[in-house]
Amino acid sequence: MAAQEILQLGSEILRQKAKRVPKGMRGLRKLVDRMFATMDTASGIGLAAPQIGVSLRVIVVDADEVRMALVNPEIVKTSEECILDEEGCLSYSSYYGPVNRYQSVVVKGRSLEGKEIRIRATDLLARVFQHEIDHLDGTLFLDRLDDPEQLYRVEPETESDSPAEDS
């Protein structure tokens, strides 16, 4: 399955609330396959359908040894403790900033087969779920920064930046 272009900041769909996926929707598996291919090509750990131009409540994650797709995900429980950590986004490439997120969450949703799933996630996986579910509501990590001045850019490495290999 070929990777798709990831929409960047400024695209209207990234600011819209995505629609719920109806049970038995045709083409769902192909959508998820495209999402995984796109996330993997971009070296990401999470992706929401709106990031590839599809306004549906579908996310894929690959973090902390969990690789899965969730349909109509929602956070049903959060910890009291929050953790401030650096976050970035494939839709705002090369920019990072400190975002406060719950340390643990319980997320429910459906598998591709329609089976209800509940997962308790902590630390990085909890952060990824929160970030991707935010995308489904039109919220970007930039909206979660306490101080927009803390946003910073990291230049992507190029071949000329890496040390020459011995021949």
C-alpha positions as CSV (number, residue, x, y, z in Angstrom):
1,M,0.0,0.0,0.0
2,A,1.4,3.4,-1.0
3,A,1.9,6.2,1.5
4,Q,-0.1,9.4,1.1
5,E,0.8,13.0,1.6
6,I,0.3,14.2,5.1
7,L,-1.7,17.4,5.3
8,Q,0.2,20.3,6.9
9,L,-0.9,23.1,9.2
10,G,-3.3,25.4,7.4
11,S,-5.3,22.6,5.9
12,E,-9.0,23.2,6.9
13,I,-9.7,19.5,7.6
14,L,-7.2,19.5,10.4
15,R,-9.4,22.0,12.3
16,Q,-12.7,20.1,11.8
17,K,-14.3,17.5,14.0
18,A,-14.1,14.2,12.2
19,K,-17.3,12.1,11.6
20,R,-18.0,8.8,13.4
21,V,-17.4,5.7,11.4
22,P,-20.6,3.7,10.8
23,K,-20.6,0.0,11.6
24,G,-19.7,-2.1,8.6
25,M,-18.3,0.8,6.6
26,R,-16.8,-0.4,3.3
27,G,-13.1,0.5,2.6
28,L,-12.1,0.8,6.3
29,R,-9.3,-1.8,6.0
30,K,-7.9,0.0,3.0
31,L,-8.0,3.3,4.8
32,V,-6.1,1.8,7.8
33,D,-3.6,0.2,5.5
34,R,-2.9,3.5,3.8
35,M,-2.6,5.2,7.3
36,F,-0.1,2.6,8.5
37,A,1.9,3.0,5.3
38,T,1.9,6.8,5.6
39,M,2.9,6.7,9.3
40,D,5.7,4.2,8.7
41,T,7.1,6.2,5.7
42,A,7.1,9.3,7.8
43,S,8.7,7.5,10.8
44,G,5.8,8.5,12.9
45,I,4.3,6.8,16.0
46,G,0.7,7.8,15.4
47,L,-1.6,9.2,12.7
48,A,-5.2,10.3,12.5
49,A,-7.4,9.9,9.3
50,P,-7.8,13.7,9.0
51,Q,-4.1,14.0,8.5
52,I,-4.4,12.3,5.2
53,G,-7.6,14.2,4.2
54,V,-10.2,11.7,5.5
55,S,-12.6,13.2,8.0
56,L,-13.4,10.0,9.9
57,R,-12.7,9.1,13.5
58,V,-9.9,6.6,12.9
59,I,-6.4,6.5,14.3
60,V,-3.3,4.2,14.1
61,V,-0.6,4.0,16.7
62,D,2.8,2.3,17.0
63,A,4.4,3.0,20.3
64,D,5.5,1.1,23.4
65,E,5.2,-2.2,21.5
66,V,1.5,-1.6,20.7
67,R,0.7,-1.3,17.0
68,M,-3.0,-1.0,16.4
69,A,-5.9,0.9,14.7
70,L,-8.8,2.2,16.6
71,V,-12.2,3.2,15.1
72,N,-14.3,5.9,16.9
73,P,-11.8,6.1,19.8
74,E,-12.5,8.1,22.9
75,I,-10.8,8.7,26.2
76,V,-13.1,7.4,29.0
77,K,-10.8,7.8,32.0
78,T,-7.7,9.9,32.8
79,S,-5.2,9.9,35.7
80,E,-4.9,12.9,37.9
81,E,-1.2,13.1,37.2
82,C,0.0,15.0,34.1
83,I,3.5,15.0,32.5
84,L,5.1,17.8,30.6
85,D,7.1,16.5,27.7
86,E,8.2,17.4,24.2
87,E,5.8,16.7,21.4
88,G,5.8,17.1,17.6
89,C,3.4,16.4,14.8
90,L,3.6,15.0,11.3
91,S,1.3,17.8,10.2
92,Y,3.7,20.4,11.5
93,S,7.0,18.9,10.6
94,S,10.2,19.8,12.4
95,Y,8.4,21.8,15.2
96,Y,8.4,20.7,18.8
97,G,7.2,22.0,22.1
98,P,6.4,21.0,25.7
99,V,2.8,19.7,26.1
100,N,1.2,18.7,29.3
101,R,-0.7,15.4,29.0
102,Y,-2.3,12.9,31.4
103,Q,0.2,10.2,32.4
104,S,-2.4,7.5,31.9
105,V,-5.7,7.1,30.1
106,V,-8.2,4.5,29.3
107,V,-9.3,4.6,25.7
108,K,-12.2,2.7,24.2
109,G,-13.0,2.2,20.5
110,R,-13.6,-0.5,18.0
111,S,-11.3,-2.8,16.0
112,L,-11.6,-3.1,12.3
113,E,-13.8,-6.1,12.8
114,G,-16.2,-4.0,15.0
115,K,-15.2,-5.6,18.3
116,E,-15.2,-3.2,21.3
117,I,-11.7,-2.5,22.6
118,R,-10.6,-0.9,25.9
119,I,-6.9,-0.2,26.5
120,R,-5.2,1.3,29.5
121,A,-2.2,3.3,28.3
122,T,0.6,5.0,30.2
123,D,3.4,7.3,29.5
124,L,4.3,7.5,25.7
125,L,1.4,5.4,24.5
126,A,-1.0,7.5,26.6
127,R,0.5,10.6,25.0
128,V,0.1,9.2,21.5
129,F,-3.6,8.3,22.1
130,Q,-4.3,11.8,23.5
131,H,-2.5,13.5,20.6
132,E,-4.2,11.5,17.9
133,I,-7.7,11.8,19.4
134,D,-7.1,15.5,19.6
135,H,-6.7,15.4,15.8
136,L,-10.2,13.9,15.5
137,D,-11.6,16.9,17.3
138,G,-9.6,19.5,15.2
139,T,-7.1,20.2,18.0
140,L,-3.4,20.4,17.3
141,F,-0.6,20.0,19.8
142,L,0.1,23.7,19.2
143,D,-3.2,24.5,20.9
144,R,-1.9,22.6,24.0
145,L,1.3,24.7,24.5
146,D,1.2,26.7,27.7
147,D,3.5,29.2,26.0
148,P,3.7,29.4,22.2
149,E,7.2,31.0,22.6
150,Q,8.4,27.5,23.6
151,L,7.8,26.1,20.2
152,Y,11.1,25.4,18.4
153,R,12.2,24.0,15.0
154,V,14.6,21.2,14.5
155,E,16.1,21.0,11.0
156,P,15.8,17.6,9.5
157,E,19.0,15.7,8.9
158,T,20.2,15.5,5.3
159,E,22.7,13.1,3.8
160,S,25.3,15.9,3.9
161,D,24.7,16.3,7.7
162,S,25.6,12.6,8.4
163,P,29.2,11.6,8.8
164,A,30.8,10.0,5.8
165,E,31.0,6.2,6.0
166,D,34.2,4.4,5.6
167,S,34.6,2.7,2.2
